[in-house]
Amino acid sequence: MTRIILYDQKSIHIDGYKNIISFSEDRICIQCKKNAVEITGDKLFVSSFSGIEMTIGGKITGIKWIDM
């Protein structure tokens, strides 16, 4: 199971991801257990990550699940 917590459009915490599919300042795509999640925004950055948890900062404008 993947859990996503959004904090005031400035930070998002993802628990239960597998790997980063793509990364840029305006789009980050992350592979989760069953699907992928696409985070869009402005000046996005990964502020912390471990094997199963990740926190992304920046101005977050969208979150979208992608079937894989």
Beta strands, then each sheet from edge to edge (+ up, - down):
strand 1: 3-7
strand 2: 11-15
strand 3: 17-23
strand 4: 27-32
strand 5: 35-49
strand 6: 53-67
sheet 1: 1+ 2- 6+ 5- 4+ 3-
end
